[in-house]
Amino acid sequence: MPSIIGAVNINSNSGTVNFGDTLNISPKSASKTFSGSGGGNTGNLVNTVNGASSTNTLDPSVVDQPILGNV
């Protein structure tokens, strides 16, 4: 179904940007990233005030997102 899209602002992209009809979108890869408080903020104007922070990187799960059946 066609649609009308207004202003679009894409600052950074490392994957696929899709505007339009799509039957199926499924992930082809999965990764895990650890970042501190406010480390993943994006936008045109970001003001982050953080105190002392620590990141827990202990993750006992073996599979977070199975992508074996995605074609």
C-alpha positions in Angstrom: 0.0 0.0 0.0 1.6 3.3 -1.1 2.1 6.0 1.5 3.1 9.6 1.6 6.3 10.2 3.7 7.1 13.7 5.0 10.6 14.9 5.9 13.1 12.1 6.6 16.4 12.6 8.4 18.8 9.7 8.4 22.1 10.6 10.2 23.7 7.2 10.0 22.8 3.8 8.6 24.6 0.4 8.7 21.8 -1.7 7.4 18.7 -1.4 5.2 16.3 1.5 5.0 13.0 0.4 3.5 10.3 2.8 2.3 7.4 0.9 0.7 5.6 -2.4 0.6 7.4 -5.3 2.2 6.2 -8.9 2.6 8.7 -10.1 5.1 11.6 -8.5 7.0 13.8 -10.8 9.1 17.3 -10.3 10.6 20.2 -11.9 8.7 22.7 -11.4 11.5 22.7 -10.7 15.3 25.4 -9.0 17.4 25.7 -7.8 21.0 27.0 -4.5 22.1 27.8 -3.2 25.6 27.9 0.6 26.1 27.8 2.7 29.2 25.2 5.1 30.3 24.2 7.4 27.4 26.6 5.6 25.1 23.9 4.7 22.5 22.1 8.1 22.3 21.5 9.3 18.8 19.8 12.4 17.5 20.4 15.9 16.2 20.7 17.5 19.7 21.6 15.2 22.7 22.3 16.6 26.2 23.2 13.8 28.6 24.2 14.3 32.2 25.5 11.1 33.9 27.1 10.4 37.2 29.3 7.5 37.7 28.1 4.4 35.8 29.2 0.9 35.2 28.2 -1.7 32.6 27.5 -5.3 33.5 28.8 -7.4 30.7 28.1 -10.8 32.4 25.5 -12.6 30.1 25.0 -16.3 30.8 22.6 -16.8 27.9 23.9 -18.8 24.9 21.5 -17.6 22.3 19.7 -14.2 22.5 18.1 -14.1 19.1 18.0 -17.3 17.0 18.3 -16.5 13.3 18.9 -20.0 12.0 15.6 -20.2 10.0 15.7 -16.8 8.4 16.3 -16.9 4.7 
